[in-house]
Amino acid sequence: MPNIKLYTAKLSPPGRAVELTAKLLGLSLDIVPINLLAGDHRKDEFLKLNPQHTIPIIDDGGVIVRDSHAIIIYLVLKYGKDHSLYPDDPITRAKVNAGLHFDSGVLFSRLRFYFEPILYEGSSAVPQHKIDYMQKGYELLNDALVDDYMVGNTLTLADISCIATIATMEEFFPMDRSKYPALVAWIERLRNTLPEYEKLNQEGAVEFAEICESLRLKNAINAN
C-alpha cells in the first residue's frame, strides 16, 4: 500500500474531492491537516511543497502533485484497477475534463468569490450579486444533467469534484430544490452512492459554512 500524504483541510471542497476519490480507489491517505485560518499554507515548510500556497496537495513518495483535479486524475491513472472514473476513450475523457473545468472555473470560483473576503479580508458583506452569481451555477449544472451523471450514466471524476463544491454551496445558500429537479436527483444519487459520503464530504461542507458565517458576524461586530 502506498504512503500518500494529503495536505488538506476538512473545510476544503477540493480536498474532500481527493478524499472521496481515494476512498473509491481503496487508497489510504496520511492526512496532514492544514489550518488555513491560522496561515499554515503560508509557512515556509508548506511553501516549499507548493509555492502557490493552495490546498490540497499530495506527496506520493516524493512525487508532489498540486491541484485537486490533477491529483484525482493522477490517483486514478496510477492506482485505479481500471480507468472507469477517468475513461480512456478520448471523447468520454474530454467530457470528463469539461466537467472538471466546470468545477474549477464556474462552481468553485463563484463560491470562493463569496467566502475569501470573509475569511481573509475581514468582510461581513453578503452582496446579492455574489449570491445570484453562485446560484446561477445551480441552474447551469441542472440544465447540463441530462443523464444520471455528468458524463452519461456512469460515475466519473467530474461528479466527484462537482459534488464536493455543490454540497458546500448549498450549505452556504440553499437552493430552491423545486427549480432544479435534475440537480437534486444527482445530489441524492451521489449521497447514496459514494462511500462514507457524510463523513468525507457533507460534514466538512456544514462545518465550513458554519465557520464562515460565524466569522462574518464577528467581522461585522469588529467593524462597528
Secondary structure as UniProt FT lines:
FT   STRAND          4..8
FT   TURN            10..11
FT   HELIX           13..25
FT   STRAND          29..33
FT   TURN            36..39
FT   HELIX           40..42
FT   HELIX           44..49
FT   TURN            51..52
FT   STRAND          57..60
FT   TURN            61..62
FT   STRAND          63..66
FT   HELIX           68..79
FT   TURN            84..85
FT   HELIX           90..102
FT   HELIX           103..107
FT   HELIX           108..121
FT   HELIX           128..144
FT   TURN            152..153
FT   HELIX           157..172
FT   HELIX           177..179
FT   HELIX           181..193
FT   TURN            195..196
FT   HELIX           198..202
FT   HELIX           203..223
//
